[in-house]
Amino acid sequence: MGFFIEATIGGLMSGMLYALVALGFVLIFKASGVFNFAQGAMVLFAALAMARFSEWIPQLTGLDNKVLVNVLAFIGAMGVMIASAWVIERLVLGKLVNQEGITLLMATLGITYFLDGFGQTIFGSDIYKIDVGMPKDPIFLFEKVFEGGILVGQEDLVAAVVAAGLVAVLAAFFQYTSTGRALRAVADDHQAAQSIGIPLKRIWVIVWSVAGFVALVAGIIWGSKLGVQFSLSQVALKALPVVILGGLTSVPGAIIGGLIIGVGEKLSEVFIGPMLGGGIEIWFAYALALLFLLVRPQGLFGEKIIDRV
């Protein structure tokens, strides 16, 4: 029983990180109707900026206060993501208002490859580390209840708490603020939103900036755990099955979908993996997403698809 709970807790913590990245997909889709394939590349780009700024700032200024250096590096990386959002709106999305969904998807694919290449050109392509002071040592919980206790990584625990807090803030922002309501209106109909005075360009810059902020936080967490490297963008794409499972237009769906996939991965790897030779964690999320596409294409919380003839 203790082993089951340990695997479940590990899955929940991984699931919160998946939910965090999935929120980037949901935010942009809700605001612009664009399925942002570039979210994984944005995580890598933001993490590269954070890692390199945290190296360059002490070299250029002589600062040795790690907290201050990390704060300045975070501000600099966030500035890079906001500038990227402005450029993307100005040069790409602003030219594609009311275009077909496939056109916008192909545009985000182009943004993906550009960010991957441009980020490594500016910041380098080595493996970099991000050290924001997250505790690395594991701890044992419930030692009196279960023999040997339940092993939990402190770093995973901190990351899950941060991700959960950010997810809650973003969900409230979308639901209860005037800007959040404007974002939803823009997603429904670009021209209608413009006709009632909603500034489409400003809304798109805001939502891509928020998605950049989400990508930066996810990049810092994953970069602290795994190091900042090219494969980070592939890890972030694990959020794709999450949005398919939860629904492309649902913030709660991104959260629930992330938790289901996180827990499902861990439990299947632990209990079913030995029967099949292991490796289930790699493909479990995609297999589950494929099953949902066959049975419920809109996801658990997505809007029902109605075909009009």
C-alpha positions as CSV (number, residue, x, y, z in Angstrom):
1,M,0.0,0.0,0.0
2,G,2.8,2.4,0.9
3,F,4.5,1.7,-2.5
4,F,1.2,2.5,-4.3
5,I,0.8,5.8,-2.4
6,E,4.4,6.7,-3.2
7,A,3.9,6.1,-6.9
8,T,0.6,8.0,-6.8
9,I,2.2,11.0,-5.1
10,G,5.0,11.0,-7.6
11,G,2.4,10.9,-10.4
12,L,0.4,13.8,-9.0
13,M,3.6,15.9,-8.8
14,S,4.5,15.1,-12.4
15,G,0.9,15.7,-13.4
16,M,1.0,19.3,-12.0
17,L,4.0,20.1,-14.2
18,Y,2.2,18.6,-17.3
19,A,-0.9,20.7,-16.4
20,L,1.3,23.8,-16.1
21,V,2.6,23.4,-19.7
22,A,-0.9,22.3,-20.9
23,L,-2.2,25.6,-19.6
24,G,-0.1,27.4,-22.2
25,F,-1.8,25.4,-25.0
26,V,-5.3,26.1,-23.5
27,L,-4.6,29.9,-22.9
28,I,-3.6,30.5,-26.5
29,F,-6.3,28.3,-28.0
30,K,-9.0,30.0,-25.9
31,A,-7.7,33.5,-26.9
32,S,-7.0,33.0,-30.6
33,G,-8.3,29.7,-31.7
34,V,-4.7,28.7,-32.5
35,F,-3.3,25.3,-31.4
36,N,0.1,26.5,-30.3
37,F,2.5,23.7,-31.3
38,A,5.3,26.1,-30.3
39,Q,4.7,25.8,-26.5
40,G,7.4,23.1,-26.1
41,A,9.9,25.3,-27.9
42,M,8.8,28.3,-25.8
43,V,9.7,26.2,-22.6
44,L,13.2,25.5,-24.0
45,F,13.7,29.1,-25.2
46,A,12.6,30.6,-21.8
47,A,14.8,28.1,-19.9
48,L,17.8,28.9,-22.1
49,A,17.3,32.6,-21.4
50,M,17.1,32.0,-17.7
51,A,20.1,29.8,-17.5
52,R,22.3,32.1,-19.6
53,F,21.3,35.3,-17.9
54,S,22.0,33.7,-14.5
55,E,25.6,33.1,-15.8
56,W,26.1,36.4,-17.6
57,I,24.8,38.8,-14.9
58,P,27.5,37.8,-12.3
59,Q,30.2,38.0,-15.0
60,L,29.1,41.5,-16.2
61,T,28.1,43.0,-12.8
62,G,30.2,41.2,-10.3
63,L,27.1,40.3,-8.2
64,D,27.5,37.2,-6.0
65,N,24.1,37.2,-4.3
66,K,22.4,34.2,-5.8
67,V,18.9,35.3,-5.0
68,L,19.4,38.7,-6.6
69,V,21.0,37.2,-9.6
70,N,18.1,34.7,-10.1
71,V,15.6,37.5,-9.7
72,L,17.4,39.7,-12.3
73,A,17.7,36.6,-14.6
74,F,14.0,35.9,-14.3
75,I,13.1,39.5,-15.1
76,G,15.4,39.4,-18.1
77,A,14.0,36.1,-19.3
78,M,10.5,37.3,-18.9
79,G,11.4,40.4,-20.9
80,V,12.7,38.2,-23.7
81,M,9.4,36.2,-23.7
82,I,7.3,39.4,-23.8
83,A,9.4,40.7,-26.7
84,S,8.9,37.4,-28.4
85,A,5.2,37.6,-27.9
86,W,5.2,41.1,-29.5
87,V,7.2,40.0,-32.5
88,I,5.1,36.9,-33.0
89,E,1.9,39.0,-33.0
90,R,3.4,41.7,-35.2
91,L,5.1,39.5,-37.8
92,V,3.0,36.3,-37.8
93,L,-0.4,36.3,-36.1
94,G,-1.3,39.8,-37.0
95,K,-1.1,38.9,-40.7
96,L,-3.3,35.8,-40.3
97,V,-6.5,37.1,-38.7
98,N,-9.5,35.0,-39.7
99,Q,-7.4,32.5,-41.6
100,E,-8.1,28.7,-41.5
101,G,-7.0,26.8,-38.4
102,I,-4.5,24.7,-40.5
103,T,-2.8,27.9,-41.6
104,L,-2.4,29.1,-38.0
105,L,-1.2,25.6,-37.0
106,M,1.5,25.6,-39.7
107,A,2.5,29.1,-38.5
108,T,3.1,27.8,-35.0
109,L,5.1,24.9,-36.4
110,G,7.3,27.5,-38.1
111,I,7.6,29.4,-34.8
112,T,8.7,26.2,-33.1
113,Y,11.6,25.6,-35.5
114,F,12.6,29.2,-35.4
115,L,12.6,29.4,-31.6
116,D,14.6,26.1,-31.4
117,G,17.3,27.4,-33.7
118,F,17.3,31.0,-32.7
119,G,17.5,30.2,-29.0
120,Q,20.5,27.9,-29.5
121,T,22.2,30.4,-31.8
122,I,21.9,33.2,-29.2
123,F,22.3,31.3,-25.9
124,G,24.3,28.3,-27.1
125,S,23.5,24.6,-27.4
126,D,25.4,23.0,-24.5
127,I,23.6,21.6,-21.4
128,Y,23.2,24.4,-18.9
129,K,22.0,24.3,-15.3
130,I,19.5,26.4,-13.5
131,D,20.0,26.7,-9.7
132,V,17.2,28.5,-8.0
133,G,17.8,26.9,-4.6
134,M,15.2,24.1,-4.9
135,P,16.0,21.4,-2.3
136,K,17.4,18.2,-3.9
137,D,17.4,15.7,-1.1
138,P,14.4,13.3,-0.7
139,I,12.4,13.0,2.5
140,F,10.4,10.1,4.1
141,L,6.8,10.8,5.0
142,F,4.4,8.7,7.2
143,E,7.1,6.5,8.6
144,K,4.9,5.5,11.5
145,V,2.1,4.5,9.2
146,F,4.0,2.6,6.6
147,E,7.1,0.5,7.1
148,G,10.1,2.5,5.8
149,G,7.9,5.5,5.1
150,I,7.0,7.0,1.7
151,L,9.9,8.5,-0.3
152,V,9.1,12.0,-1.7
153,G,11.5,14.2,-3.6
154,Q,11.6,17.7,-2.0
155,E,12.3,19.2,-5.4
156,D,9.3,17.5,-6.9
157,L,7.2,18.7,-3.9
158,V,8.2,22.3,-4.2
159,A,7.7,22.2,-8.0
160,A,4.2,20.8,-7.6
161,V,3.2,23.4,-5.1
162,V,4.5,26.2,-7.3
163,A,2.8,24.7,-10.4
164,A,-0.5,24.3,-8.5
165,G,-0.4,27.9,-7.2
166,L,0.2,29.2,-10.7
167,V,-2.5,27.1,-12.2
168,A,-5.0,28.4,-9.6
169,V,-4.0,32.0,-10.3
170,L,-4.4,31.6,-14.1
171,A,-7.7,29.8,-13.7
172,A,-9.0,32.7,-11.6
173,F,-7.6,35.3,-14.1
174,F,-9.5,33.7,-17.0
175,Q,-12.7,33.3,-15.1
176,Y,-13.1,36.5,-13.1
177,T,-11.2,39.3,-14.8
178,S,-12.4,41.6,-17.7
179,T,-9.2,40.7,-19.6
180,G,-10.0,37.0,-19.2
181,R,-13.5,37.5,-20.6
182,A,-12.1,39.5,-23.5
183,L,-9.7,36.6,-24.3
184,R,-12.7,34.2,-24.5
185,A,-14.6,36.7,-26.7
186,V,-11.6,36.9,-29.1
187,A,-11.4,33.1,-29.4
188,D,-15.1,32.9,-30.4
189,D,-14.9,35.4,-33.3
190,H,-12.1,37.7,-34.2
191,Q,-14.1,40.2,-36.2
192,A,-17.0,40.3,-33.8
193,A,-14.6,40.9,-30.9
194,Q,-13.0,43.8,-32.9
195,S,-16.4,45.2,-33.7
196,I,-17.3,45.7,-30.0
197,G,-14.0,47.4,-29.3
198,I,-11.8,44.6,-28.0
199,P,-8.2,45.4,-29.1
200,L,-7.3,42.1,-30.9
201,K,-3.6,42.8,-31.2
202,R,-3.2,43.8,-27.5
203,I,-5.1,40.7,-26.4
204,W,-2.9,38.4,-28.5
205,V,0.3,40.0,-27.1
206,I,-1.1,39.6,-23.5
207,V,-2.0,35.9,-24.0
208,W,1.3,35.0,-25.7
209,S,3.1,36.9,-22.9
210,V,1.2,34.9,-20.2
211,A,1.9,31.7,-22.1
212,G,5.6,32.8,-22.1
213,F,5.5,33.3,-18.4
214,V,4.0,29.8,-18.0
215,A,6.7,28.4,-20.2
216,L,9.4,30.2,-18.2
217,V,8.2,28.8,-14.9
218,A,8.0,25.3,-16.4
219,G,11.4,25.7,-18.0
220,I,12.9,26.8,-14.6
221,I,11.4,23.8,-12.8
222,W,12.3,21.2,-15.5
223,G,15.7,22.9,-16.1
224,S,16.5,22.6,-12.4
225,K,15.7,18.9,-12.4
226,L,17.0,17.8,-15.8
227,G,19.3,20.6,-17.0
228,V,18.5,22.9,-19.9
229,Q,19.0,21.0,-23.1
230,F,17.3,20.4,-26.5
231,S,15.3,17.5,-25.2
232,L,13.4,19.9,-22.9
233,S,11.1,20.9,-25.7
234,Q,10.2,17.2,-26.2
235,V,9.5,16.7,-22.5
236,A,7.2,19.7,-22.7
237,L,5.3,18.2,-25.6
238,K,4.0,15.6,-23.1
239,A,1.4,18.3,-22.5
240,L,-0.2,17.5,-25.9
241,P,-2.0,14.4,-24.6
242,V,-3.0,16.3,-21.5
243,V,-5.0,18.9,-23.6
244,I,-6.5,16.2,-25.7
245,L,-7.6,14.4,-22.6
246,G,-8.9,17.5,-20.7
247,G,-10.2,19.5,-23.7
248,L,-8.6,22.3,-25.7
249,T,-10.8,25.0,-24.3
250,S,-10.9,24.0,-20.6
251,V,-8.6,25.3,-17.9
252,P,-10.0,22.7,-15.3
253,G,-9.6,20.1,-18.0
254,A,-5.9,20.9,-18.3
255,I,-5.5,20.4,-14.6
256,I,-7.5,17.1,-14.4
257,G,-5.9,15.8,-17.6
258,G,-2.4,16.5,-16.3
259,L,-3.1,14.7,-13.0
260,I,-4.7,11.7,-14.7
261,I,-1.7,11.3,-17.1
262,G,0.9,11.9,-14.4
263,V,-0.6,9.3,-12.1
264,G,-1.4,6.9,-14.9
265,E,2.2,7.0,-16.2
266,K,3.7,6.2,-12.8
267,L,1.2,3.4,-11.8
268,S,1.3,1.7,-15.2
269,E,5.2,1.8,-15.2
270,V,5.3,0.4,-11.7
271,F,2.6,-2.3,-11.8
272,I,2.2,-3.2,-15.5
273,G,5.7,-2.3,-16.8
274,P,7.4,-5.4,-15.4
275,M,4.9,-7.6,-17.4
276,L,5.6,-5.8,-20.7
277,G,9.4,-5.3,-20.3
278,G,9.1,-1.6,-19.1
279,G,9.0,1.6,-21.1
280,I,5.3,2.2,-20.6
281,E,5.9,5.7,-19.2
282,I,7.2,6.8,-22.6
283,W,4.0,6.0,-24.6
284,F,1.2,5.7,-22.0
285,A,0.1,9.3,-22.3
286,Y,-0.1,9.2,-26.1
287,A,-2.0,5.8,-26.1
288,L,-4.5,7.3,-23.6
289,A,-4.9,10.4,-25.8
290,L,-5.5,8.2,-28.9
291,L,-8.2,6.3,-27.0
292,F,-10.0,9.5,-26.0
293,L,-9.8,10.8,-29.6
294,L,-11.7,7.7,-30.7
295,V,-14.3,7.7,-27.9
296,R,-14.6,11.4,-26.9
297,P,-12.8,13.7,-29.3
298,Q,-13.6,16.9,-27.4
299,G,-12.0,15.6,-24.2
300,L,-13.4,15.3,-20.7
301,F,-14.3,19.0,-20.3
302,G,-14.1,20.3,-23.9
303,E,-17.1,21.8,-25.8
304,K,-19.2,19.3,-27.5
305,I,-18.5,19.1,-31.2
306,I,-21.7,19.7,-33.3
307,D,-21.6,19.0,-37.0
308,R,-24.0,21.3,-39.0
309,V,-25.2,20.1,-42.3
